[in-house]
């Protein structure tokens, strides 16, 4: 068992030594992930884990990767992407230039999905997609434009369910067990590390997508991140969150209008 007090001590030590701030993350989620790391790496208790973290700088990279791992896939929740096709993409198409931010982009499957949506709407050429994540290792995968080849059947099904009508296999080539996305899709992507907990806004965006990240944060941190997003979205721009996330009861709620049953809002003020 790991107590809240033990976890807090570990998080404060990580912040002091390495600058990673997880103090505002959901305690229940962090405890589950730390337990998983202890089991995988054969630590008998939290003291052994702390000793390894502060005696072996190279281990910290692995620890952060495991602590921040996110589940993602291309065209995940097809109804969400159908709503993007029908209600968001047409509005973006009227703009002379489009900036989109995928915050907490993980290994990039949602970025690649967005690039395909823009390509099919003939507006990819005037768009830039910014992908950020705390975990620098997963961003390397985004730069390469690679996804597991054995997942492409499922991703193709998601794509069709989202309203896609092209041959999904035309968007990638097989490459040693990996599917490599076409360069015309990945050339419009800019990748950078960004910590939603401590970093500030870095541009003005027409659409911000941050799905299934806020659920790992406590209420105070969720509020801080939502205000960061509000300050980063242009008037009449869009914010999209995960299925279990909302801006309801937050300080920014009055400045947005919900579009539909999906978690997509449009900034009105």
N, C-alpha and C positions, 0 to 999 in steps of 0.2 A: 504493500500500500504506500502511496505517496500523498502526504498531507499538503494542504494549501500552503502552509508555512514553509515546508521543504521546497515546494515548487517556487515560491516567491524568492527564496534565497538563491536558488539556481538561476532564475531569470535575472535577478539583480547582478549576480556575478557575471553572467554572459554579457549583460549590457555594459558593465564597467570594463571588462577585459576586451570585448570585441565590438561593441557599439551596436549590436543587434538588440532591438527593443521589442520584446514579446510580452511586456508586463500588462498591456491592455488586451491581450488575447483571452478568449474564453478559457477559464481554468479547466473545465471538464474536458474540453478538446485537447488541451496541452497535456494533461495528465495521461490521457489515453495514448497520445503519441510518444511521450517520454517512456511510458511502460513498454510500448512496442519496441522502441530503440534499445531499452535495457534487455529485453528478451532476445532480440536479434543479435546483439553484440555481447551477450553473456555477462552482463553486469549483475552482480548479486544484490546490489542496492544502489541508491542514488549517490552515496559517497564515492563509490568506485567510478561512476559515470562522471562526477564532478572532477575527480582526480585526473581522469583521462582527458577531459576537456581542457584543463588548465596546465597540463604537462605536455600535451601533444597538439600543437597548433594545426597540424594537418588533419586531425580528427574533427576539428570544428566544422570544416567544409561538409563532411558527411553528415554530421549532426544537423546542421541547418537544412541540408537537402531533405533529410527524412522528416524534420519537424514541419517543413513547409510544403510537403508533397500535396498536390491537388489532383483529383480525378477529372479528366477532361476527354472530350472526343469531338470529332468534326460533326457539325450540325446537331449537336446535342440538344434534346428537346425540340424536335422539328417544328412544333407549333410556334415556338419563339422565332425561329428563322422565317417562318411563313409570315409572321407579323412584321418582321423587318422588311421582307420583300414588298409587302402590300402597303405599309403605312409609313415606314421610315425612309427607305431607299428613294421613293419618288420625291420626297421633300429634299433629300440630300442632292438629288440630281439637278435641282434648280440653282444650286450654288456654283460659283465660278471655280471654287477650290474647296476640297473637303478634307478635314482632319478628323481622324477617329483614334480614340485611345482605348486599348484593351489593357485595363489595370489588373495585375495579377494574372498574366496571360499563360502561366505555366509553360507547357511544352509547345504551345502555339496552334493547337488544332482549331481553336475558335478564330484565331487570326486568319488562318488559311480559309476557313469557311467564309469569313467576311470578304476576303479578296475575291472569292468565286462569285459571291453575290454582286459585288461591284463590277466585276468583269461581265457578268451576264446582263447588267443594266447599262453597259457601255460607258461607265463613269470611272473605271479604275485608273485611267490615265490622268485624271485630275484629282486623285486622292493620295493621301499619305496615311498609313496605318502605323500607329505607335504602339509597340508592345513592351510592357514593363513587368518586372517581377523582382521580388527580393532575392530569389534564388538565381545566381548567375549561371549555374551549371545548366539549368533547363533552358536558359536563353540561347545557349550554344546550339541546341536542337532547332530552335526557331530560325536561327541564322542559316542553318543548312537546309531548311525546308523539307525535313524528313519526318515521316510517320511510319509506324510498323505496317508492313504490307499485309499482314494477316488481319488487320483491322479494317481494311478497305471495303470489304463486303458489307460490314455493318454500317460504315460511313456512307456507302452508296445508298443503302436503304434509308438512312436518315435524310440524305440529300433529296431523294425522290419524295419522301414524306413531307419535306419542307416546301415543296413546290418546284424543285429542280426538274428540268425537262431535257437537259443535255446528256451526252454520254459522259458519266462521271469519270470514267477511266481516261478520258482525254485530258484531264487536268494533272496527270502525274505519269511518271515512268517507273518501272520496277528497277531496283538497284540493290542487289545483294540482300534480299530480305526486307528491304525498306522501300517505301514509296516516296519518290522525290517529286515534290511539287514543281510545276513549270516555273522557270525563272521570271516570266512576266507577272506571276502572282506574287512572288517573294521579293521582287525588286522594289515594290512599293511599301515595304515594311522597314521600319526603323526600330531597333531593339536597344533597350537600355535597362540597367538595374534602377529600381525606384522603390523606396520604402514608404508605403502609405502611412505608416505610423509617424514618421519624422520628416519626410521630404515635402517640399512645397509644390505648388502648381508650376508647370513649365511651358504651358502654351494655352491657347484657347481652342476648344474642340466643338465640333458639330454633333458628335456622338461619343459618349463614354460608355463602355461596357465593362462591368465588373461583376461577374456572376459567381456566386458561391464562395466569396471571400469574406464578406462582412459577417457571415454566420460564425466565423471563428473569433470575432472581436466582441469585447464587452460593450455595453450600451454607450459609455463615454467615448470609446474609440470609434464606434460606428458613427456617432454624431460628428466627430472631428473629420472623419473621412468623407462623409456626405457633404459637409461644408466645403471641403477641398474640391469635391466634384462640382458643386454649385459654382464656385469661383472659377472653374475651368471650362464651363459650358457656355457657349454663346447664347444669346437670346434666341429662342425658338429652336435651340439644340435639344438633343435627346439624352436621357440617362436610362440604361438598361441594367437590371440587377437579376440575381438568381431567384428561383421559384419560391424560396423561403425567406426572401429578403424584401424589405419595404422602406419607403421614406415616410410612411404614415407616423404621425406623432413626433416627427423630427422638426428641427427649426426651419428646414428648407421646404417642408411640405407645401406651404402656401404659395410657393413660387413655381410650382409644377402642376401640370394636369396629366392625369393618368390616361393612357390611350385606349387600353383594351384589357382583356383578361390576363394578358401577359404582363410581366413586370417591366413595362416601358413607360416612361414619363417624358413630357415635353416641357421645357422651361418657358414660362409665360411672362416672367417679370425679371 
